[in-house]
Structure formats: C-alpha cells, structure tokens
C-alpha cells in the first residue's frame, strides 16, 4: 500500500490530525526501517461497559494494527483516581481502587472484540506514575503554567464563573503527557474533546527530548437520539456486550441522517456507493455489519432474519422472556412489566401506557388498572414478554 493511500485510510472518520506531514514522515520511516510505530490510546476505567462511541477509536487503532503497527492500550488506573476534567463543570468524585480494577478487567475482556490481541500491549499507568518521586513530580509540574491551564476552555469557564478547580485537575494532563514519554509514543489517538491533553503529550515529549507524537482525534459519536454524544448516563448507547438482536434493533432505530455518520466512522464502506441504495436496505446492511464486528457473521445474519420476520412481517420473535402469572390472576399488567424486568419503573410504565406503546395480544393498553392475562405483551417496537 502506498503512503498516500495509507494516509487517506487513516484520515477517514477523523476530526483532526496534528500534523499530517509528520504522520507521513513517521510512516515512511517505518516502512524503510520495517519497524512498527508505537500507537497509544488511553482509557480511564470510570465505567465498566464499552459502547459504539468507544468503537470509533478502537477501530482506528485496529487500522494501525492491520497496517503492521503496535498498539498500546493504556488503562489509566492511576489517573482515574484524579478523574479526567475534560468537559466537566465540577470536580469528579474520586474512585476507589476496587471499582477501578473491576472496570479495568471488563475493559480488557471487551476490547478484543475489535483489537488484535497479538498486536496489542495492555498497560496500566500506575506502573510508572506511582513510581514517580516527589522531585520528578515537581519537575513535571514545571513544564506547564497556570496561564496555559486556564486557557483551556473548560477550566476557563469554571474560573470565570467562580467555580472550584482543584490543583489536582491541573496535574491530570501532565500525567497523561508523561504516559506518552514513558511509552515513547509515535502516535496518540483520542476523542476531539481530548485535544488539550493530547497536545500536552507533544509538549512534554519535547521537554524530554523525544520526537513529538502525532495526534489523531476522532469524533464523538452521537447516540441513538442523534443529538447528544453516546453516553451510558444518557441512556442513548449501543453496548458492545448487548445481544445481536438488541444491537440490530437499536441500529435500525436511528435516523437516516445519523446512519450515514455511523457508516463513515464504523465501517469501511464506500459512502457514495451506499447512498445509492434504498435507505432501508442501507440501514439493514449497517446493522448487520455492526453486529458482525461485535459478534459473528452467522449471528449477524440470524439477527437480520429475526428483525425482518418480526418487524417486516409483523410476527413475534421465537425467543422472548417468559413470566408465570399467579394462580389468583390478580396481578396488574403494569406490575408484571416491572417484576419481569421488561420495564425499569412505574414511571416508565405510565409513560409507555400514555403513549399507547403497550399491547396485550395485539390490543393497545392504556389503563393502569388493566389486569395481566396469558398472552404476548409488546412494549414499544422491540420488547416482548410471554405471559403464561
């Protein structure tokens, strides 16, 4: 593959590269020496589950692996104790070590759905950051200034509004930058919201007489609502641990406009060719590709068949949660929906009933006092419950 073609492949689905000329030089040097580049991406284990928003970055890492380079998947178990201040309007609560280790373990189990384990080195930054002496930490702190930190947008806003900024938060980007020094990173990847931290890595590497890393920033993927970034706290995610059927159904629920965005950052498909397809067929193909990445080709095909059977032919799925009613027959349908786990709360049940999104044996239910009876309950478009 020619260097220009490699650059085009890397550029797809990125927001910014700092800088492209430097990236070209590093790739050329790697090809001449046959020495793989050291590509780094850091993840603070602040939540246990990985979703499609993370996959954007993981796929870019996989591209570098497929091009023959070495990926350092950095788990920030030390920096998680501080918490990344990026985009936050207040100090992040400290995490305890047990939660950090538990979340880190689940990260390790999930990322190899995308990454090649033979070309990935999982590293924990506590190994070197915890070993820094007070003198080394002071030297690191001297490499930046308060003025530089306050130029950062989120810090600047909090400072102007008189809200607390901890000195500890100033330390975070310095530590992330030192990670790049320790790993001698040639390239670091991160979301577009990480620009300040990523550039700090370049600055600190130069202070340590290392060639500055190339910074590659990926977009923040919009969630199912098509507006806000995918976030578990917003409930708009597609988790990579979810079942093939759930992933397929969720992808099919996104807007046509968002579909093209997902195609760009989550597949290698030619967008011009895809856009010549009928939108429904294009979305079916996208859902199938995403399930195949996270599960398998056979499961993706099965999920597509099931979706088309249930939603195109208006049939029920072959497999669904089953709930046994009490013999007295006095249970209310809304209580059963919660007991079975199909719906999380009474508040959600009431909202669904008001929206006409609950049916029992094909009959729309709007009355909270409706008794449960044997049959098939359908909630929204994708949730089913068999009552026996």
JORA-V304021 format. One line per field, one symbol per residue. ss: DSSP state (~ for helix, > for strand, _ for the rest). psi: psi as a letter, one per 40 degrees, with the letter a starting at -180 (. if undefined). burial: b if it has 9 or more other C-alpha atoms within 8 Angstrom, else e. A space follows every 10 residues. Layout:
ss=???
psi=???
burial=???
This chain:
ss=__~~~~~~~~ ~__>>>>>_~ ~~~~~~~~~~ ~~~____>>> >>>_______ >~~~~~~~~~ ~~~~~~___> >>>>>___~~ ~_________ ______~~~~ ~~~~~~~~~~ ~~~___~~~> >>>>_~~~~_ ___~~~~~~~ ~____~~~~~ __~~~~~~~~ ______~~~~ ~~~~~~~~~~ ~~~___>>>> >~~~~~~~~~ ~~~~~~~___ ___>>>>>__ _>______>_ _~~~____>_ ___~~~~~~~ ~~___~~~~~ ~~~~~~____ ~~~~____~~ ~~~~~~~~~~ ~~~~__~~~~ ~~~~~~~~~~ ~~________ >>>_______ _>~~~~~~~_ _____~~~~~ ~~~~___>>> __>>______ >___>>>>>_ __>>>>>_
psi=hidddddddd dheidihhid dddddddddd ddefhiihhi hihhgeiehh addddddddd ddddddeeih hhhhhgdddd ddhheheiei hhiiiidddd dddddddddd deddihdeeh hhihedddde ehiddddddd deeiidddde ehdddddddd efihhidddd dddddddddd ddefhdhhii ideedddddd dddddddefi hiihhhhiih hiadeeciih hddeffihie eiiddddddd deeiiddddd ddddeeieih ddddeeihdd dddddddddd dddecidddd dddddddddd ddefiiidhi hhhhiiddfe iiddddddde edididdddd ddddefehih fehhhehdeh iiiiahhhha dehihhh.
burial=eebeebbeeb eebbbebeee ebbbebbbeb eeeeeebbbb bbebbeebbb bbbebbbbbb bbbbbeeebb bbbbbbbbbb bbbbbeeeeb bbeebeeeeb bbbbebbbeb bbebbbeebb bbebbbeebe ebeeeebeeb beebeeeebb ebebbbebbe eebebeeebb bbbbbbbbbb beeebbbbbb bbbbbbbbbb bbbbbbeeeb ebbbbbbbbb bbbbebeebb beeeebbbbb eeebbbbbbb bbebeeebbb ebbbbbeeee beebbeeeee ebbbebbbbb bbbbbbeebb bebbebbbbb eeeeeebeee eebebeeebe bbbbbbbbee ebbeebebbb ebbeebbbbb eeebbeebeb bbbebbbbbe eeebbbbb
